[in-house]
Amino acid sequence: MRLNEVTYTDARPIDGYGPGFFRVGGSVHQGAVLVLPDGTHAWGGYDDLTPLVEAAARIDVLLLGTGAETAHPPAAFRTALEEAGIGVEPMASPPACRTYNVLLGEGRRIGAALLPV
């Protein structure tokens, strides 16, 4: 098996997660977080659409980590993001973190909105 070291440009990878927290680029963030090209921010959940819509020019796809289990986001949430031109991919938070890192390593224009496990 051949292993390659992944180097990230400006964005930071998600290093880990646990009950109520995420570690992004070595820094621990409590609660729900947004991981966007301009940094990691606290997120107010499905009602906090403003920072996501503002990120529309910088991301193509938003990985939506819905916590410990996969759940469908509210219809209004999905509709608002799709109208802003952002595709939404809901999944449980652990696979959302892993997928984010893979796509980040490929140089993709992605963001993650993560609810804690």
GROMACS elastic network, one bead per residue, 0.5 to 0.9 nm:
[ bonds ]
;  ai    aj funct       b0    kb
    6   105     6  0.61678   500
    6   106     6  0.89857   500
    7   105     6  0.68237   500
    8    11     6  0.64421   500
    8    12     6  0.67990   500
    8    13     6  0.75125   500
    8   104     6  0.70887   500
    8   105     6  0.60564   500
    8   106     6  0.88995   500
    8   107     6  0.79576   500
    9    12     6  0.78484   500
    9   104     6  0.87316   500
    9   105     6  0.86132   500
    9   107     6  0.80505   500
   10    37     6  0.73075   500
   10    38     6  0.82408   500
   10    39     6  0.89999   500
   11    25     6  0.85346   500
   11    35     6  0.86251   500
   11    36     6  0.75817   500
   11    37     6  0.54016   500
   11    38     6  0.72641   500
   11    39     6  0.70179   500
   11   104     6  0.76944   500
   12    15     6  0.87409   500
   12    24     6  0.64176   500
   12    26     6  0.87301   500
   12    35     6  0.83424   500
   12    36     6  0.89816   500
   12    37     6  0.82347   500
   12    39     6  0.76813   500
   12    40     6  0.85842   500
   12   101     6  0.87137   500
   12   104     6  0.84534   500
   13    23     6  0.88271   500
   13    24     6  0.58910   500
   13    25     6  0.55865   500
   13    26     6  0.87784   500
   13    35     6  0.88957   500
   13    97     6  0.85775   500
   13   100     6  0.76989   500
   13   101     6  0.56072   500
   13   104     6  0.73689   500
   13   105     6  0.85686   500
   14    17     6  0.80094   500
   14    22     6  0.73748   500
   14    23     6  0.60082   500
   14    25     6  0.62451   500
   14    26     6  0.83023   500
   14    35     6  0.84557   500
   14    97     6  0.61569   500
   14    98     6  0.77995   500
   14   100     6  0.76573   500
   14   101     6  0.65360   500
   15    22     6  0.77916   500
   15    23     6  0.53215   500
   15    24     6  0.54011   500
   15    25     6  0.63038   500
   15    26     6  0.66953   500
   15    27     6  0.88116   500
   15    97     6  0.84849   500
   15   101     6  0.87916   500
   16    21     6  0.85456   500
   16    22     6  0.58665   500
   16    24     6  0.70974   500
   16    26     6  0.88314   500
   16    28     6  0.88621   500
   16    94     6  0.89035   500
   16    97     6  0.80132   500
   17    20     6  0.78939   500
   17    21     6  0.56270   500
   17    23     6  0.58606   500
   17    24     6  0.87236   500
   17    28     6  0.87562   500
   17    93     6  0.88383   500
   17    94     6  0.76259   500
   17    97     6  0.83736   500
   17   116     6  0.79588   500
   17   117     6  0.80052   500
   18    21     6  0.54311   500
   18    22     6  0.65191   500
   18    23     6  0.86828   500
   18   116     6  0.75291   500
   18   117     6  0.65024   500
   19    22     6  0.85590   500
   19    31     6  0.89410   500
   19   116     6  0.66233   500
   19   117     6  0.53623   500
   20    29     6  0.86907   500
   20    30     6  0.59119   500
   20    31     6  0.52115   500
   20    32     6  0.78366   500
   20   115     6  0.84001   500
   20   117     6  0.60751   500
   21    28     6  0.67508   500
   21    29     6  0.55719   500
   21    31     6  0.54558   500
   21    32     6  0.76072   500
   21    33     6  0.87091   500
   21   116     6  0.61291   500
   21   117     6  0.79342   500
   22    27     6  0.82590   500
   22    28     6  0.57925   500
   22    29     6  0.53034   500
   22    30     6  0.65306   500
   22    31     6  0.76261   500
   22    32     6  0.82071   500
   22    33     6  0.76882   500
   22   114     6  0.85924   500
   22   116     6  0.74550   500
   23    26     6  0.58646   500
   23    27     6  0.53121   500
   23    29     6  0.60878   500
   23    30     6  0.87273   500
   24    27     6  0.53634   500
   24    28     6  0.64683   500
   24    29     6  0.74840   500
   24    35     6  0.80919   500
   24    40     6  0.74413   500
   25    28     6  0.84805   500
   29    32     6  0.80847   500
   29    33     6  0.71934   500
   29    40     6  0.83851   500
   29    41     6  0.83186   500
   29    42     6  0.75997   500
   30    33     6  0.78380   500
   30    42     6  0.79989   500
   30   116     6  0.83292   500
   31    42     6  0.72949   500
   31    43     6  0.79068   500
   31   114     6  0.86390   500
   31   115     6  0.69888   500
   31   116     6  0.58229   500
   32    41     6  0.86991   500
   32    42     6  0.60678   500
   32    43     6  0.52166   500
   32    44     6  0.68868   500
   32    45     6  0.68333   500
   32   113     6  0.75255   500
   32   114     6  0.55028   500
   32   116     6  0.56253   500
   33    40     6  0.67190   500
   33    41     6  0.55782   500
   33    44     6  0.80962   500
   33    45     6  0.85063   500
   33   112     6  0.80024   500
   33   113     6  0.59558   500
   33   114     6  0.53476   500
   33   115     6  0.68694   500
   33   116     6  0.82362   500
   34    39     6  0.81227   500
   34    40     6  0.55550   500
   34    41     6  0.51536   500
   34    42     6  0.61988   500
   34    43     6  0.57123   500
   34    51     6  0.85597   500
   34    52     6  0.83254   500
   34   111     6  0.73647   500
   34   112     6  0.56905   500
   34   114     6  0.63409   500
   35    38     6  0.81516   500
   35    39     6  0.60776   500
   35    41     6  0.66425   500
   35    42     6  0.89728   500
   35   110     6  0.88298   500
   35   111     6  0.55865   500
   35   112     6  0.50037   500
   35   113     6  0.64234   500
   35   114     6  0.80368   500
   36    39     6  0.53198   500
   36    40     6  0.61142   500
   36    41     6  0.80626   500
   36    52     6  0.86841   500
   36    55     6  0.74853   500
   36    58     6  0.83955   500
   36    59     6  0.80032   500
   36   110     6  0.72864   500
   36   112     6  0.66129   500
   36   113     6  0.84857   500
   37    40     6  0.82340   500
   37    55     6  0.83775   500
   37    58     6  0.70836   500
   37    59     6  0.78440   500
   37   109     6  0.80079   500
   37   110     6  0.76672   500
   37   111     6  0.69523   500
   38    55     6  0.89113   500
   38    58     6  0.89908   500
   43    46     6  0.86691   500
   43    48     6  0.67328   500
   43    51     6  0.86185   500
   43   113     6  0.75243   500
   43   114     6  0.81234   500
   43   115     6  0.84976   500
   44    47     6  0.66297   500
   44    48     6  0.50998   500
   44    49     6  0.86172   500
   45    48     6  0.55320   500
   45    49     6  0.81842   500
   45   113     6  0.82381   500
   45   114     6  0.84358   500
   45   115     6  0.72770   500
   46    49     6  0.67849   500
   46    73     6  0.75161   500
   46    74     6  0.74584   500
   46    77     6  0.63323   500
   47    50     6  0.88036   500
   47    77     6  0.75660   500
   48    51     6  0.72302   500
   48    52     6  0.79374   500
   49    52     6  0.53543   500
   49    53     6  0.61705   500
   49    54     6  0.86005   500
   49    77     6  0.73866   500
   49    80     6  0.79048   500
   49    81     6  0.79967   500
   50    53     6  0.52873   500
   50    54     6  0.61101   500
   50    55     6  0.86541   500
   51    54     6  0.50437   500
   51    55     6  0.62211   500
   51    56     6  0.89658   500
   52    55     6  0.50788   500
   52    56     6  0.66506   500
   52    62     6  0.86039   500
   52    81     6  0.74537   500
   52    84     6  0.89677   500
   52    86     6  0.87548   500
   52   111     6  0.87876   500
   52   113     6  0.85288   500
   53    56     6  0.52836   500
   53    57     6  0.85256   500
   53    80     6  0.78521   500
   53    81     6  0.64031   500
   53    84     6  0.60492   500
   53    85     6  0.86867   500
   53    86     6  0.81311   500
   54    57     6  0.72499   500
   54    58     6  0.86046   500
   54    84     6  0.86958   500
   55    58     6  0.53812   500
   55    59     6  0.63288   500
   55    86     6  0.88890   500
   55   111     6  0.85175   500
   56    59     6  0.55022   500
   56    60     6  0.70424   500
   56    61     6  0.89061   500
   56    81     6  0.81664   500
   56    84     6  0.61776   500
   56    85     6  0.64365   500
   56    86     6  0.60446   500
   57    60     6  0.79059   500
   57    84     6  0.88424   500
   57    85     6  0.84347   500
   57    86     6  0.88727   500
   58   109     6  0.66107   500
   58   110     6  0.79306   500
   58   111     6  0.87438   500
   59    62     6  0.72605   500
   59    85     6  0.89921   500
   59    86     6  0.70129   500
   59   108     6  0.83270   500
   59   111     6  0.62486   500
   60    85     6  0.72792   500
   60    86     6  0.53139   500
   60    87     6  0.63003   500
   60    88     6  0.89621   500
   60   108     6  0.82549   500
   60   109     6  0.55754   500
   60   110     6  0.59229   500
   60   111     6  0.81181   500
   61    85     6  0.88144   500
   61    86     6  0.54779   500
   61    88     6  0.59028   500
   61    89     6  0.72984   500
   61   108     6  0.88277   500
   61   109     6  0.69599   500
   61   110     6  0.50998   500
   61   111     6  0.65097   500
   61   112     6  0.84450   500
   62    81     6  0.88473   500
   62    86     6  0.66250   500
   62    87     6  0.60623   500
   62    89     6  0.62302   500
   62    90     6  0.83795   500
   62   110     6  0.58819   500
   62   112     6  0.53710   500
   62   113     6  0.69695   500
   63    87     6  0.85248   500
   63    88     6  0.61355   500
   63    90     6  0.61011   500
   63    91     6  0.74557   500
   63    93     6  0.89131   500
   63    96     6  0.59646   500
   63    97     6  0.83940   500
   63    99     6  0.80197   500
   63   100     6  0.70459   500
   63   110     6  0.74550   500
   63   111     6  0.62211   500
   63   113     6  0.63016   500
   63   114     6  0.79993   500
   64    73     6  0.84695   500
   64    88     6  0.66908   500
   64    89     6  0.57585   500
   64    91     6  0.61372   500
   64    92     6  0.77993   500
   64    93     6  0.73772   500
   64    96     6  0.67375   500
   64   111     6  0.86346   500
   64   112     6  0.58660   500
   64   114     6  0.59545   500
   64   115     6  0.81001   500
   65    68     6  0.84090   500
   65    69     6  0.87528   500
   65    70     6  0.77131   500
   65    71     6  0.88528   500
   65    89     6  0.85272   500
   65    90     6  0.61036   500
   65    91     6  0.53362   500
   65    94     6  0.73584   500
   65    95     6  0.78160   500
   65    96     6  0.53524   500
   65    97     6  0.76498   500
   65   112     6  0.72362   500
   65   113     6  0.60500   500
   65   115     6  0.56991   500
   65   116     6  0.80203   500
   66    69     6  0.64689   500
   66    70     6  0.57268   500
   66    71     6  0.59058   500
   66    72     6  0.79375   500
   66    73     6  0.78840   500
   66    90     6  0.66795   500
   66    91     6  0.60136   500
   66    93     6  0.55641   500
   66    96     6  0.86650   500
   66   113     6  0.84342   500
   66   114     6  0.64823   500
   66   115     6  0.53859   500
   66   116     6  0.77680   500
   66   117     6  0.83023   500
   67    70     6  0.70857   500
   67    71     6  0.82223   500
   67    91     6  0.82573   500
   67    92     6  0.53539   500
   67    94     6  0.78611   500
   67   114     6  0.71482   500
   67   116     6  0.51484   500
   68    92     6  0.55299   500
   68    93     6  0.61892   500
   68    94     6  0.73791   500
   68   115     6  0.84804   500
   68   116     6  0.74395   500
   69    91     6  0.74669   500
   69    93     6  0.76037   500
   69   117     6  0.82952   500
   70    90     6  0.68992   500
   70    93     6  0.79308   500
   71    90     6  0.70982   500
   71    91     6  0.69675   500
   71    92     6  0.73969   500
   72    75     6  0.83100   500
   72    90     6  0.67068   500
   72    91     6  0.84060   500
   73    76     6  0.83481   500
   73    77     6  0.65641   500
   73    78     6  0.66237   500
   73    90     6  0.73334   500
   74    77     6  0.53242   500
   74    78     6  0.65887   500
   74    79     6  0.87512   500
   75    78     6  0.52593   500
   75    79     6  0.60334   500
   75    80     6  0.85563   500
   76    79     6  0.50807   500
   76    80     6  0.60351   500
   76    81     6  0.86465   500
   77    80     6  0.53553   500
   77    81     6  0.64482   500
   77    82     6  0.87155   500
   78    81     6  0.53349   500
   78    82     6  0.61092   500
   78    83     6  0.85572   500
   78    87     6  0.84897   500
   78    88     6  0.67921   500
   79    82     6  0.51302   500
   79    83     6  0.60297   500
   79    84     6  0.85765   500
   80    83     6  0.51990   500
   80    84     6  0.63547   500
   80    85     6  0.88969   500
   80    86     6  0.88700   500
   81    85     6  0.64392   500
   81    86     6  0.53023   500
   81    87     6  0.70759   500
   81    88     6  0.73183   500
   82    86     6  0.50362   500
   82    87     6  0.58287   500
   82    88     6  0.73484   500
   83    86     6  0.73671   500
   84    87     6  0.89591   500
   89    96     6  0.87126   500
   90    93     6  0.87774   500
   90    96     6  0.79744   500
   91    94     6  0.83344   500
   91    95     6  0.67951   500
   91    96     6  0.60638   500
   92    95     6  0.59485   500
   92    96     6  0.62444   500
   92    97     6  0.89268   500
   92   114     6  0.88033   500
   92   115     6  0.87401   500
   92   117     6  0.85094   500
   93    97     6  0.61671   500
   93    98     6  0.87735   500
   93   113     6  0.88803   500
   93   114     6  0.60409   500
   93   115     6  0.66209   500
   93   116     6  0.69846   500
   93   117     6  0.68121   500
   94    97     6  0.52879   500
   94    98     6  0.65666   500
   94    99     6  0.87673   500
   94   117     6  0.79824   500
   95    98     6  0.50180   500
   95    99     6  0.59469   500
   95   100     6  0.83417   500
   96    99     6  0.51120   500
   96   100     6  0.59457   500
   96   101     6  0.86631   500
   96   112     6  0.74528   500
   96   113     6  0.88666   500
   96   114     6  0.78201   500
   97   100     6  0.51330   500
   97   101     6  0.64301   500
   97   102     6  0.88614   500
   97   112     6  0.78199   500
   97   114     6  0.82215   500
   98   101     6  0.52852   500
   98   102     6  0.64022   500
   98   103     6  0.87911   500
   99   102     6  0.51165   500
   99   103     6  0.61460   500
   99   104     6  0.83589   500
  100   103     6  0.52933   500
  100   104     6  0.58895   500
  100   105     6  0.84824   500
  100   110     6  0.72636   500
  100   111     6  0.74104   500
  100   112     6  0.68940   500
  101   105     6  0.60428   500
  101   106     6  0.86381   500
  102   105     6  0.51662   500
  102   106     6  0.64759   500
  102   107     6  0.89755   500
  103   107     6  0.64763   500
  103   108     6  0.54624   500
  103   109     6  0.81245   500
  103   110     6  0.72919   500
  104   107     6  0.50990   500
  104   108     6  0.55291   500
  104   109     6  0.74922   500
  104   110     6  0.70163   500
  104   111     6  0.89580   500
  105   108     6  0.75523   500
  107   110     6  0.87205   500
